[in-house]
Amino acid sequence: SATFTFYDAPANTTQSLVLSAMGPSLPGDSLRFDHAYATYTSENDRLIIETSTDVGTTYSTLVTLNGGVSGELVTAPPTSSVFVPTASQWATKRFALPVGTNRIRFKAVSAYGNNLYLDNCTVGTRVAIDVGAQSSDIPNPTLTLPQIPKATVKNHGAPTQTFTVTLLI
């Protein structure tokens, strides 16, 4: 998972996350990922997803996602506190990839809003059962007392499925 810290970044600061080089995408392949975002009050932070067919020498914009109060990134209401999502404040995005894509870059542009979280990035064709971890939470990581961690998983596939979850500490 990754966090873009718009909350601490002055306006127009750019942060990038580049996925590892991969084999060229095929017809029908897509990029799928989970995200969580809230703005500070109304700032329009942005996430630009770019693709490359030359292993990152050049990039083309696949999509630009807006934050703010009602943009495509929004999964939670504005908050003047540092945004840390709960399990229910995540959403999944999916975008078809140009054939031959072999590198993907997430470029975040700050409007000095709040934080954006990305997780479970996958590339390929959609499968019926696609279980992925949504979060792994410790109630208060600064406490040294014994604590019970919690994990949340989600089936990103189409049909309802039953699956076993094991948490190993």
N, C-alpha and C positions, 0 to 999 in steps of 0.2 A: 504494500500500500504506500501511498505518497500523500503528502500534504503540501498545498500551495498556500503559503502564509501571507495572504493579501492583508491580513490584519496588521502585520508588522512591516509591510512593504509600502514605501511611498508611491503615490500615483505614477503610472506609466513604467513601473519596474516590471521587467519580464523575467520569468522563471521558466525553465524548460526541463522536461523529462523525456528522454529518448528511449524507446523500447529497444531491446537487443535486436541485432540484425536477424532476419528470418528468411526462409526460402520465399520465392515470389508467390504472391497470392494468386489464387485460381478464380475462375468465374464462380460467383455465388458466395465467395468468402466475405466475411464482415469483421469489423472490430466491435467488440462488446466489452463494456466495463460498468462498474458500479461507481456512483459518485454521491457526495453529500455536500451541500453548500447553503449558506445563509449570508446575506449582506449585513453590514453594520447598521445603516439606516435606509439608504436608497442607492448606494454606490453601485455602478455597473462594472464589476470585475468581469473579465472575459477569459474563456478557454478556447484557444485555436488549435484544432487538430489538423496536423499536416502529414502528408504521405510522401514517400520517396520511392522511386524505382531504380535509383543508382546508389543504394546503400548510404544515403544521407548527404551526398554531394549537393543535391538540390532538393527542395521540398515544394509541394503544391498544397494549398489549403483545401482540406476535405470539408470542414465545417467550422463555423464560429458559433460558440454558445455563449449567451449573455447571462450575467448574474442579475444584480439589482433586486427589485422586489418581485418581478414576475417573469424573469427570463428563463430560458431553457435549463439553466443549471440549478434553479431554486428548488430545494427540498425541505426547507424550514423557514419560518418567519424571521424577519430581521432581528438581530440581537446586538446590543452594545457590549456584551461580554464576548470573550474569545469563543468562537463557535466550535464545539466539540459535539459531533452528531450522536444521537441515540440510535439504536437498532432500527427504529421506525422512520428515521430521517434519511434513508438511503433510497436511491432510485437506480435503474439500469438504463443505459443508452446503448443503441446498436446502430452502426452505420455501414453500409455496403462499401467495400474497398475497391479501388481501381485495380484491374487485373495487372499483375506484375509488381504490386507494392511489396517492398522488402525492408522497409523501415518506417516507423511511425513516431512522430514527435508531438507531445502535448505541450503547448506553449501558453502559459498563463500570463495575462496582462492585468496588473493591479490598478484599481481605481481607489485604493486604500479602503477597501470594504472589509470583508471578513474571510474566513478560511474555506478552502475547497479541499475535499478529500477524494482520492481515486483509489480503486481497489479492483481486484479480480479482472484484470485486462486479459482478454482472450482474442485470438484471431483464428478464423476458420469458418466452417459451416455450422449452423445451429443443430444441436442434437436434442433428442426428446428429454433425456435426463441429464441435467447439468447442475449438480450440486456444488455450491461454492460457499466459502466462509464469508459472512457479512462483517463480523467483528469479533474481537477477543478482548474482553473487558475485565479489568481489575477495579473494584470499587474505588479505591484510593491508593494509587501506586506509591505515595510518599509515606504511608503507614508501614511500620514494621510488624504489626500484629498479624496473626494468621488471618488470611482472607480467602474467600471462596470466589475464584474467577468464574466468568460466564462467557460462553461462546454462542454466537448466533449464526445459523446457516440458512441458506435459501436455495430453493430449486429454481433455476433460471430457465428450465425447459418448459414446454407447453403443457403436458398432462400432469395431473396431480400424482405424486409418487410418495412412497414411504421409504425412508432410509434410516440407517443407524448412524448415530453421531457419538464419537468417543473423544473425550478431552483428556489428553495425556500431559501431565505437568512434570 
